[in-house]
Amino acid sequence: MTTTTETTKRDAAFTVSRVINMLRTLSPDMPMQQADILFQVVLHPGLTMAELSKRTGLSQSSVSRNIQALSKFHRLGKPGLDLVDVVIDPRESRRRLIFLTASGKAFVTKLLRNVDADYSFDRETDARLEIERMHEEAMEKAEPASTRGRINKPQ
C-alpha cells in the first residue's frame, strides 16, 4: 500500500519527466543551459544578455550562443527553435533585450500546464492554444477526403 507522501513524490517526478520530454520534443539533445535561459526569459521578460549571464552563471558568449539556438535562426543560418526574440533596447542601441515569441509563449504555456493545469501566460496565448486544440479536434473527427467523382489520370 502506497502512502500519500509516496504518491506525491511519484506525481512530482512524473510531472518533471513530462516537462523534460516536452523540452526534448523541441530539440532531442537540448542542453540544460538552453532550458535555464528559456525559463529565465519566462520569469524576467526583457532581460539583457549581461543580466542573463549573471542569472545563469554562464559566460556572455555561451548565453549568446544559446539565445541564437532559441531564436528563429541559429548560427550559420540554420533554423532555430523560434522561442525567443532579441530586440534592440530603444534606450541603449548597443544593448539587446530578450522576449518570448508568440510560439515561445504557446510552448511554455503547454509545458507549464503539466505542472499547473490552469497556467496562463496571457489571454492572447490562451486563445491561440484553444484555436489549435479545436483545429486538432476537428481534424481528428474529419473523414478522409473522398475520391468519388474524380477522374484517375493514367500513369
Backbone hydrogen bonds, N-H to C=O, Kabsch-Sander energy under -0.5 kcal/mol:
donor,donor_aa,acceptor,acceptor_aa,energy
7,T,3,T,-2.3
8,T,4,T,-2.5
9,K,5,T,-2.3
10,R,6,E,-2.4
11,D,7,T,-2.7
12,A,8,T,-2.4
13,A,9,K,-2.5
14,F,10,R,-2.6
15,T,11,D,-2.4
16,V,12,A,-2.4
17,S,13,A,-2.3
18,R,14,F,-2.2
19,V,15,T,-2.2
20,I,16,V,-2.5
21,N,17,S,-2.5
22,M,18,R,-2.2
23,L,19,V,-2.2
24,R,20,I,-2.1
25,T,21,N,-1.0
25,T,22,M,-0.5
26,L,22,M,-0.9
26,L,23,L,-0.7
27,S,23,L,-1.5
30,M,27,S,-2.0
34,Q,31,P,-0.7
35,A,31,P,-1.4
36,D,32,M,-2.8
37,I,33,Q,-2.7
38,L,34,Q,-2.8
39,F,35,A,-2.3
40,Q,36,D,-2.0
41,V,37,I,-2.1
42,V,38,L,-1.9
43,L,39,F,-2.4
44,H,40,Q,-2.3
46,G,98,I,-2.8
47,L,44,H,-1.0
47,L,98,I,-0.7
49,M,96,R,-0.6
52,L,48,T,-2.5
53,S,49,M,-2.3
54,K,50,A,-2.0
55,R,51,E,-2.6
56,T,52,L,-2.3
57,G,53,S,-1.8
58,L,53,S,-0.6
63,V,59,S,-2.4
64,S,60,Q,-2.5
65,R,61,S,-2.3
66,N,62,S,-2.3
67,I,63,V,-2.6
68,Q,64,S,-2.2
69,A,65,R,-1.6
70,L,66,N,-1.7
71,S,67,I,-1.1
71,S,68,Q,-0.5
74,H,78,K,-3.6
77,G,74,H,-1.1
78,K,75,R,-1.5
80,G,72,K,-3.3
81,L,69,A,-2.1
82,D,71,S,-2.2
83,L,70,L,-3.2
84,V,70,L,-1.9
85,D,99,F,-3.2
87,V,85,D,-0.5
87,V,97,L,-2.8
89,D,92,E,-0.5
89,D,95,R,-2.7
92,E,89,D,-0.7
95,R,92,E,-1.9
97,L,87,V,-3.3
98,I,47,L,-2.3
99,F,85,D,-2.4
101,T,83,L,-2.3
105,K,101,T,-2.6
106,A,102,A,-2.1
107,F,103,S,-2.5
108,V,104,G,-2.6
109,T,105,K,-2.3
110,K,106,A,-2.4
111,L,107,F,-2.7
112,L,108,V,-3.0
113,R,109,T,-1.5
114,N,111,L,-1.3
115,V,112,L,-1.0
116,D,112,L,-2.8
119,Y,116,D,-2.4
126,D,122,D,-2.1
127,A,123,R,-2.5
128,R,124,E,-2.3
129,L,125,T,-2.6
130,E,126,D,-2.2
131,I,127,A,-2.3
132,E,128,R,-2.2
133,R,129,L,-2.5
134,M,130,E,-2.5
135,H,131,I,-2.4
136,E,132,E,-2.6
137,E,133,R,-2.4
138,A,134,M,-2.4
139,M,135,H,-2.4
140,E,136,E,-1.9
141,K,137,E,-1.6
142,A,138,A,-1.7
150,R,147,T,-1.8
152,N,150,R,-0.5
